Amino acid sequence: MPSLFRFLFVVGLFAGLVLGGLYVLAVYFEPVPKEISKPVPGVKIRKQQ
């Protein structure tokens, strides 16, 4: 039974580290917004008259 508790503790610790890292990445490292426009191949835009 102690090995089960040790395993659950290690898995919980690892999950906490992963979730903490994801939180830090999401909060402190916001990407710089920029506009990107690319033509889509095979799509033609009809001009209105």
N, CA, C and O atoms as a Maestro MAE file, in Angstrom:
{
 s_m_m2io_version
 :::
 2.0.0
}

f_m_ct {
 s_m_title
 :::
 protein
 m_atom[196] {
  # First column is atom index #
  i_m_mmod_type
  r_m_x_coord
  r_m_y_coord
  r_m_z_coord
  i_m_residue_number
  s_m_chain_name
  s_m_pdb_residue_name
  s_m_pdb_atom_name
  i_m_atomic_number
  :::
  1 25 0.810 -1.210 0.000 1 A "MET " " N  " 7
  2 3 0.000 0.000 0.000 1 A "MET " " CA " 6
  3 2 0.852 1.272 0.000 1 A "MET " " C  " 6
  4 15 0.461 2.242 -0.649 1 A "MET " " O  " 8
  5 25 2.001 1.319 0.697 2 A "PRO " " N  " 7
  6 3 2.803 2.548 0.652 2 A "PRO " " CA " 6
  7 2 3.291 2.883 -0.757 2 A "PRO " " C  " 6
  8 15 3.455 4.057 -1.091 2 A "PRO " " O  " 8
  9 25 3.524 1.858 -1.589 3 A "SER " " N  " 7
  10 3 3.979 2.152 -2.948 3 A "SER " " CA " 6
  11 2 2.866 2.828 -3.749 3 A "SER " " C  " 6
  12 15 3.148 3.642 -4.628 3 A "SER " " O  " 8
  13 25 1.615 2.502 -3.458 4 A "LEU " " N  " 7
  14 3 0.492 3.164 -4.130 4 A "LEU " " CA " 6
  15 2 0.449 4.637 -3.750 4 A "LEU " " C  " 6
  16 15 0.258 5.498 -4.608 4 A "LEU " " O  " 8
  17 25 0.628 4.928 -2.462 5 A "PHE " " N  " 7
  18 3 0.625 6.327 -2.025 5 A "PHE " " CA " 6
  19 2 1.796 7.096 -2.631 5 A "PHE " " C  " 6
  20 15 1.648 8.251 -3.028 5 A "PHE " " O  " 8
  21 25 2.943 6.459 -2.699 6 A "ARG " " N  " 7
  22 3 4.116 7.102 -3.290 6 A "ARG " " CA " 6
  23 2 3.867 7.374 -4.772 6 A "ARG " " C  " 6
  24 15 4.204 8.450 -5.266 6 A "ARG " " O  " 8
  25 25 3.288 6.426 -5.477 7 A "PHE " " N  " 7
  26 3 2.978 6.601 -6.895 7 A "PHE " " CA " 6
  27 2 1.984 7.743 -7.091 7 A "PHE " " C  " 6
  28 15 2.181 8.591 -7.962 7 A "PHE " " O  " 8
  29 25 0.920 7.773 -6.293 8 A "LEU " " N  " 7
  30 3 -0.068 8.843 -6.415 8 A "LEU " " CA " 6
  31 2 0.541 10.201 -6.080 8 A "LEU " " C  " 6
  32 15 0.195 11.207 -6.700 8 A "LEU " " O  " 8
  33 25 1.434 10.233 -5.115 9 A "PHE " " N  " 7
  34 3 2.101 11.484 -4.765 9 A "PHE " " CA " 6
  35 2 2.972 11.980 -5.923 9 A "PHE " " C  " 6
  36 15 2.955 13.168 -6.245 9 A "PHE " " O  " 8
  37 25 3.724 11.086 -6.541 10 A "VAL " " N  " 7
  38 3 4.594 11.468 -7.659 10 A "VAL " " CA " 6
  39 2 3.757 11.916 -8.854 10 A "VAL " " C  " 6
  40 15 4.096 12.904 -9.505 10 A "VAL " " O  " 8
  41 25 2.686 11.214 -9.149 11 A "VAL " " N  " 7
  42 3 1.814 11.606 -10.267 11 A "VAL " " CA " 6
  43 2 1.155 12.951 -9.981 11 A "VAL " " C  " 6
  44 15 1.063 13.793 -10.874 11 A "VAL " " O  " 8
  45 25 0.701 13.164 -8.761 12 A "GLY " " N  " 7
  46 3 0.098 14.443 -8.397 12 A "GLY " " CA " 6
  47 2 1.104 15.587 -8.462 12 A "GLY " " C  " 6
  48 15 0.776 16.685 -8.911 12 A "GLY " " O  " 8
  49 25 2.325 15.325 -8.013 13 A "LEU " " N  " 7
  50 3 3.374 16.339 -8.082 13 A "LEU " " CA " 6
  51 2 3.688 16.695 -9.530 13 A "LEU " " C  " 6
  52 15 3.825 17.871 -9.866 13 A "LEU " " O  " 8
  53 25 3.803 15.696 -10.379 14 A "PHE " " N  " 7
  54 3 4.078 15.924 -11.797 14 A "PHE " " CA " 6
  55 2 2.936 16.700 -12.454 14 A "PHE " " C  " 6
  56 15 3.181 17.630 -13.223 14 A "PHE " " O  " 8
  57 25 1.699 16.325 -12.156 15 A "ALA " " N  " 7
  58 3 0.545 17.037 -12.723 15 A "ALA " " CA " 6
  59 2 0.515 18.485 -12.245 15 A "ALA " " C  " 6
  60 15 0.195 19.386 -13.020 15 A "ALA " " O  " 8
  61 25 0.844 18.715 -10.977 16 A "GLY " " N  " 7
  62 3 0.894 20.078 -10.455 16 A "GLY " " CA " 6
  63 2 1.961 20.912 -11.136 16 A "GLY " " C  " 6
  64 15 1.735 22.086 -11.431 16 A "GLY " " O  " 8
  65 25 3.114 20.324 -11.389 17 A "LEU " " N  " 7
  66 3 4.182 21.042 -12.093 17 A "LEU " " CA " 6
  67 2 3.774 21.390 -13.519 17 A "LEU " " C  " 6
  68 15 4.028 22.498 -13.991 17 A "LEU " " O  " 8
  69 25 3.144 20.446 -14.199 18 A "VAL " " N  " 7
  70 3 2.704 20.696 -15.573 18 A "VAL " " CA " 6
  71 2 1.639 21.787 -15.605 18 A "VAL " " C  " 6
  72 15 1.718 22.708 -16.419 18 A "VAL " " O  " 8
  73 25 0.652 21.691 -14.731 19 A "LEU " " N  " 7
  74 3 -0.402 22.701 -14.707 19 A "LEU " " CA " 6
  75 2 0.136 24.067 -14.286 19 A "LEU " " C  " 6
  76 15 -0.283 25.091 -14.826 19 A "LEU " " O  " 8
  77 25 1.051 24.088 -13.339 20 A "GLY " " N  " 7
  78 3 1.671 25.347 -12.936 20 A "GLY " " CA " 6
  79 2 2.461 25.962 -14.078 20 A "GLY " " C  " 6
  80 15 2.410 27.175 -14.284 20 A "GLY " " O  " 8
  81 25 3.184 25.146 -14.816 21 A "GLY " " N  " 7
  82 3 3.933 25.651 -15.966 21 A "GLY " " CA " 6
  83 2 3.024 26.193 -17.051 21 A "GLY " " C  " 6
  84 15 3.311 27.231 -17.648 21 A "GLY " " O  " 8
  85 25 1.931 25.497 -17.309 22 A "LEU " " N  " 7
  86 3 0.973 25.983 -18.303 22 A "LEU " " CA " 6
  87 2 0.347 27.300 -17.868 22 A "LEU " " C  " 6
  88 15 0.127 28.186 -18.693 22 A "LEU " " O  " 8
  89 25 0.059 27.434 -16.582 23 A "TYR " " N  " 7
  90 3 -0.513 28.675 -16.068 23 A "TYR " " CA " 6
  91 2 0.469 29.835 -16.243 23 A "TYR " " C  " 6
  92 15 0.096 30.918 -16.693 23 A "TYR " " O  " 8
  93 25 1.721 29.589 -15.881 24 A "VAL " " N  " 7
  94 3 2.735 30.645 -16.018 24 A "VAL " " CA " 6
  95 2 2.895 31.038 -17.481 24 A "VAL " " C  " 6
  96 15 2.988 32.225 -17.791 24 A "VAL " " O  " 8
  97 25 2.930 30.064 -18.384 25 A "LEU " " N  " 7
  98 3 3.054 30.377 -19.808 25 A "LEU " " CA " 6
  99 2 1.850 31.163 -20.312 25 A "LEU " " C  " 6
  100 15 2.002 32.067 -21.133 25 A "LEU " " O  " 8
  101 25 0.666 30.831 -19.834 26 A "ALA " " N  " 7
  102 3 -0.545 31.502 -20.311 26 A "ALA " " CA " 6
  103 2 -0.658 32.918 -19.771 26 A "ALA " " C  " 6
  104 15 -1.180 33.793 -20.462 26 A "ALA " " O  " 8
  105 25 -0.182 33.169 -18.554 27 A "VAL " " N  " 7
  106 3 -0.370 34.475 -17.931 27 A "VAL " " CA " 6
  107 2 0.771 35.435 -18.262 27 A "VAL " " C  " 6
  108 15 0.522 36.599 -18.577 27 A "VAL " " O  " 8
  109 25 2.003 34.970 -18.196 28 A "TYR " " N  " 7
  110 3 3.145 35.883 -18.300 28 A "TYR " " CA " 6
  111 2 3.740 35.996 -19.699 28 A "TYR " " C  " 6
  112 15 4.517 36.918 -19.947 28 A "TYR " " O  " 8
  113 25 3.411 35.112 -20.605 29 A "PHE " " N  " 7
  114 3 3.999 35.147 -21.935 29 A "PHE " " CA " 6
  115 2 2.915 35.282 -22.986 29 A "PHE " " C  " 6
  116 15 2.649 34.350 -23.745 29 A "PHE " " O  " 8
  117 25 2.283 36.467 -23.022 30 A "GLU " " N  " 7
  118 3 1.240 36.729 -24.010 30 A "GLU " " CA " 6
  119 2 1.886 36.988 -25.367 30 A "GLU " " C  " 6
  120 15 2.864 37.732 -25.442 30 A "GLU " " O  " 8
  121 25 1.371 36.399 -26.431 31 A "PRO " " N  " 7
  122 3 1.940 36.667 -27.750 31 A "PRO " " CA " 6
  123 2 1.580 38.073 -28.220 31 A "PRO " " C  " 6
  124 15 0.544 38.619 -27.839 31 A "PRO " " O  " 8
  125 25 2.439 38.648 -29.043 32 A "VAL " " N  " 7
  126 3 2.176 39.968 -29.607 32 A "VAL " " CA " 6
  127 2 1.193 39.798 -30.762 32 A "VAL " " C  " 6
  128 15 1.490 39.084 -31.719 32 A "VAL " " O  " 8
  129 25 0.013 40.451 -30.687 33 A "PRO " " N  " 7
  130 3 -0.954 40.282 -31.768 33 A "PRO " " CA " 6
  131 2 -0.491 41.001 -33.034 33 A "PRO " " C  " 6
  132 15 -0.039 42.145 -32.975 33 A "PRO " " O  " 8
  133 25 -0.605 40.333 -34.167 34 A "LYS " " N  " 7
  134 3 -0.298 40.959 -35.437 34 A "LYS " " CA " 6
  135 2 -1.223 40.396 -36.500 34 A "LYS " " C  " 6
  136 15 -1.727 39.278 -36.385 34 A "LYS " " O  " 8
  137 25 -1.430 41.181 -37.518 35 A "GLU " " N  " 7
  138 3 -2.379 40.803 -38.557 35 A "GLU " " CA " 6
  139 2 -1.643 40.059 -39.668 35 A "GLU " " C  " 6
  140 15 -0.593 40.497 -40.138 35 A "GLU " " O  " 8
  141 25 -2.201 38.954 -40.068 36 A "ILE " " N  " 7
  142 3 -1.612 38.156 -41.141 36 A "ILE " " CA " 6
  143 2 -2.675 37.934 -42.203 36 A "ILE " " C  " 6
  144 15 -3.795 37.525 -41.897 36 A "ILE " " O  " 8
  145 25 -2.325 38.203 -43.431 37 A "SER " " N  " 7
  146 3 -3.258 37.907 -44.520 37 A "SER " " CA " 6
  147 2 -2.520 37.139 -45.604 37 A "SER " " C  " 6
  148 15 -1.469 37.563 -46.086 37 A "SER " " O  " 8
  149 25 -3.087 36.009 -45.973 38 A "LYS " " N  " 7
  150 3 -2.488 35.168 -46.997 38 A "LYS " " CA " 6
  151 2 -3.576 34.788 -47.990 38 A "LYS " " C  " 6
  152 15 -4.716 34.538 -47.598 38 A "LYS " " O  " 8
  153 25 -3.239 34.745 -49.251 39 A "PRO " " N  " 7
  154 3 -4.232 34.265 -50.212 39 A "PRO " " CA " 6
  155 2 -4.444 32.752 -50.057 39 A "PRO " " C  " 6
  156 15 -3.495 31.992 -49.860 39 A "PRO " " O  " 8
  157 25 -5.689 32.347 -50.149 40 A "VAL " " N  " 7
  158 3 -6.024 30.932 -50.053 40 A "VAL " " CA " 6
  159 2 -6.051 30.378 -51.473 40 A "VAL " " C  " 6
  160 15 -6.800 30.872 -52.316 40 A "VAL " " O  " 8
  161 25 -5.242 29.358 -51.744 41 A "PRO " " N  " 7
  162 3 -5.208 28.838 -53.117 41 A "PRO " " CA " 6
  163 2 -6.541 28.202 -53.518 41 A "PRO " " C  " 6
  164 15 -7.142 27.448 -52.752 41 A "PRO " " O  " 8
  165 25 -6.985 28.518 -54.724 42 A "GLY " " N  " 7
  166 3 -8.199 27.916 -55.249 42 A "GLY " " CA " 6
  167 2 -9.453 28.669 -54.898 42 A "GLY " " C  " 6
  168 15 -10.540 28.217 -55.258 42 A "GLY " " O  " 8
  169 25 -9.368 29.799 -54.210 43 A "VAL " " N  " 7
  170 3 -10.552 30.564 -53.852 43 A "VAL " " CA " 6
  171 2 -10.492 31.905 -54.575 43 A "VAL " " C  " 6
  172 15 -9.523 32.653 -54.444 43 A "VAL " " O  " 8
  173 25 -11.535 32.194 -55.333 44 A "LYS " " N  " 7
  174 3 -11.588 33.464 -56.042 44 A "LYS " " CA " 6
  175 2 -12.654 34.344 -55.409 44 A "LYS " " C  " 6
  176 15 -13.727 33.870 -55.035 44 A "LYS " " O  " 8
  177 25 -12.351 35.607 -55.296 45 A "ILE " " N  " 7
  178 3 -13.288 36.553 -54.706 45 A "ILE " " CA " 6
  179 2 -14.019 37.253 -55.841 45 A "ILE " " C  " 6
  180 15 -13.401 37.805 -56.752 45 A "ILE " " O  " 8
  181 25 -15.349 37.220 -55.770 46 A "ARG " " N  " 7
  182 3 -16.143 37.911 -56.792 46 A "ARG " " CA " 6
  183 2 -16.225 39.383 -56.447 46 A "ARG " " C  " 6
  184 15 -16.487 39.752 -55.303 46 A "ARG " " O  " 8
  185 25 -15.999 40.214 -57.439 47 A "LYS " " N  " 7
  186 3 -16.130 41.674 -57.233 47 A "LYS " " CA " 6
  187 2 -17.572 42.062 -57.404 47 A "LYS " " C  " 6
  188 15 -18.224 41.634 -58.356 47 A "LYS " " O  " 8
  189 25 -18.081 42.869 -56.494 48 A "GLN " " N  " 7
  190 3 -19.470 43.301 -56.577 48 A "GLN " " CA " 6
  191 2 -19.591 44.465 -57.548 48 A "GLN " " C  " 6
  192 15 -18.687 45.293 -57.662 48 A "GLN " " O  " 8
  193 25 -20.732 44.517 -58.253 49 A "GLN " " N  " 7
  194 3 -20.933 45.546 -59.260 49 A "GLN " " CA " 6
  195 2 -21.710 46.699 -58.712 49 A "GLN " " C  " 6
  196 15 -21.972 47.664 -59.430 49 A "GLN " " O  " 8
  :::
 }
 m_bond[195] {
  # First column is bond index #
  i_m_from
  i_m_to
  i_m_order
  :::
  1 1 2 1
  2 2 3 1
  3 3 4 2
  4 3 5 1
  5 5 6 1
  6 6 7 1
  7 7 8 2
  8 7 9 1
  9 9 10 1
  10 10 11 1
  11 11 12 2
  12 11 13 1
  13 13 14 1
  14 14 15 1
  15 15 16 2
  16 15 17 1
  17 17 18 1
  18 18 19 1
  19 19 20 2
  20 19 21 1
  21 21 22 1
  22 22 23 1
  23 23 24 2
  24 23 25 1
  25 25 26 1
  26 26 27 1
  27 27 28 2
  28 27 29 1
  29 29 30 1
  30 30 31 1
  31 31 32 2
  32 31 33 1
  33 33 34 1
  34 34 35 1
  35 35 36 2
  36 35 37 1
  37 37 38 1
  38 38 39 1
  39 39 40 2
  40 39 41 1
  41 41 42 1
  42 42 43 1
  43 43 44 2
  44 43 45 1
  45 45 46 1
  46 46 47 1
  47 47 48 2
  48 47 49 1
  49 49 50 1
  50 50 51 1
  51 51 52 2
  52 51 53 1
  53 53 54 1
  54 54 55 1
  55 55 56 2
  56 55 57 1
  57 57 58 1
  58 58 59 1
  59 59 60 2
  60 59 61 1
  61 61 62 1
  62 62 63 1
  63 63 64 2
  64 63 65 1
  65 65 66 1
  66 66 67 1
  67 67 68 2
  68 67 69 1
  69 69 70 1
  70 70 71 1
  71 71 72 2
  72 71 73 1
  73 73 74 1
  74 74 75 1
  75 75 76 2
  76 75 77 1
  77 77 78 1
  78 78 79 1
  79 79 80 2
  80 79 81 1
  81 81 82 1
  82 82 83 1
  83 83 84 2
  84 83 85 1
  85 85 86 1
  86 86 87 1
  87 87 88 2
  88 87 89 1
  89 89 90 1
  90 90 91 1
  91 91 92 2
  92 91 93 1
  93 93 94 1
  94 94 95 1
  95 95 96 2
  96 95 97 1
  97 97 98 1
  98 98 99 1
  99 99 100 2
  100 99 101 1
  101 101 102 1
  102 102 103 1
  103 103 104 2
  104 103 105 1
  105 105 106 1
  106 106 107 1
  107 107 108 2
  108 107 109 1
  109 109 110 1
  110 110 111 1
  111 111 112 2
  112 111 113 1
  113 113 114 1
  114 114 115 1
  115 115 116 2
  116 115 117 1
  117 117 118 1
  118 118 119 1
  119 119 120 2
  120 119 121 1
  121 121 122 1
  122 122 123 1
  123 123 124 2
  124 123 125 1
  125 125 126 1
  126 126 127 1
  127 127 128 2
  128 127 129 1
  129 129 130 1
  130 130 131 1
  131 131 132 2
  132 131 133 1
  133 133 134 1
  134 134 135 1
  135 135 136 2
  136 135 137 1
  137 137 138 1
  138 138 139 1
  139 139 140 2
  140 139 141 1
  141 141 142 1
  142 142 143 1
  143 143 144 2
  144 143 145 1
  145 145 146 1
  146 146 147 1
  147 147 148 2
  148 147 149 1
  149 149 150 1
  150 150 151 1
  151 151 152 2
  152 151 153 1
  153 153 154 1
  154 154 155 1
  155 155 156 2
  156 155 157 1
  157 157 158 1
  158 158 159 1
  159 159 160 2
  160 159 161 1
  161 161 162 1
  162 162 163 1
  163 163 164 2
  164 163 165 1
  165 165 166 1
  166 166 167 1
  167 167 168 2
  168 167 169 1
  169 169 170 1
  170 170 171 1
  171 171 172 2
  172 171 173 1
  173 173 174 1
  174 174 175 1
  175 175 176 2
  176 175 177 1
  177 177 178 1
  178 178 179 1
  179 179 180 2
  180 179 181 1
  181 181 182 1
  182 182 183 1
  183 183 184 2
  184 183 185 1
  185 185 186 1
  186 186 187 1
  187 187 188 2
  188 187 189 1
  189 189 190 1
  190 190 191 1
  191 191 192 2
  192 191 193 1
  193 193 194 1
  194 194 195 1
  195 195 196 2
  :::
 }
}
